[in-house]
């Protein structure tokens, strides 16, 4: 198998929730991430080529202890079965088209200020 990745993968396991085509919700957990893509174990089946949008919640890694949120807009490129796994039986390798990262506190502050205004 030829390695096609252009950037280093990082073994990171964080919770994921998002949407695939036809507004189907899914939950999962990452296996690894990079700036170009992600591998996710998820509870819904998906076909190669399907778009997906998801939110990853990274634990507090900054000195001020704020959680980081990352929205990713991806396309599935490879789908695998996680035989024997009940909670997340579908493995998906996806290429990232666009992503946006924000600190959880600043996102909540923005939401509250928009709601009050």
Helices and strands as residue ranges (DSSP letters): E 15-20, G 21-23, E 24-33, E 37-42, E 51-58, E 68-81, E 90-103, H 104-116
